[in-house]
Amino acid sequence: MWLIWIGVVLAVLHFAKIGPLADLDYWWALPFGLALIWFEVIERTFGLDRKKGHDEMDKVKRKRIQQALGTFGKGKGKGR
């Protein structure tokens, strides 16, 4: 995500003709290309996108289990 923010800053500086980026032709677009490679190739290759999804599902599952165990034994019919 930080590559996208760097690209936005560089693009704004380039189009506003501020600093040394005013004269550069395409270097301001480099972070966008790197971000594209990261999100489309590297994350999928190493399974980082699936890992994030599994981590979120595990967090919800643990919360649901804790809630179920917290209410376990507190219902009616106790002491039978």
Backbone hydrogen bonds, N-H to C=O, Kabsch-Sander energy under -0.5 kcal/mol:
donor,donor_aa,acceptor,acceptor_aa,energy
5,W,1,M,-1.7
6,I,2,W,-2.2
7,G,3,L,-2.2
8,V,4,I,-2.3
9,V,5,W,-2.3
10,L,6,I,-2.6
11,A,7,G,-2.5
12,V,8,V,-2.5
13,L,9,V,-2.5
14,H,10,L,-2.3
15,F,11,A,-2.9
16,A,12,V,-2.0
17,K,14,H,-1.0
18,I,13,L,-2.6
21,L,18,I,-0.7
22,A,19,G,-1.3
23,D,20,P,-0.8
29,A,26,Y,-1.7
30,L,27,W,-1.1
32,F,29,A,-0.5
33,G,29,A,-1.5
34,L,30,L,-2.3
35,A,31,P,-2.4
36,L,32,F,-2.1
37,I,33,G,-2.3
38,W,34,L,-2.5
39,F,35,A,-2.8
40,E,36,L,-2.4
41,V,37,I,-2.1
42,I,37,I,-1.7
43,E,38,W,-2.5
45,T,41,V,-2.5
46,F,42,I,-2.3
47,G,43,E,-0.6
48,L,43,E,-1.8
49,D,43,E,-0.8
51,K,47,G,-2.1
52,K,48,L,-1.7
53,G,49,D,-1.3
54,H,50,R,-2.6
55,D,51,K,-2.5
56,E,52,K,-1.9
57,M,53,G,-2.1
58,D,54,H,-2.5
59,K,55,D,-2.0
60,V,56,E,-2.0
61,K,57,M,-2.3
62,R,58,D,-2.7
63,K,59,K,-2.0
64,R,60,V,-2.3
65,I,61,K,-2.3
66,Q,62,R,-2.5
67,Q,63,K,-2.2
68,A,64,R,-2.1
69,L,65,I,-2.8
70,G,66,Q,-2.0
71,T,67,Q,-1.4
72,F,68,A,-0.6
74,K,71,T,-1.7
78,K,75,G,-0.5
80,R,77,G,-0.9
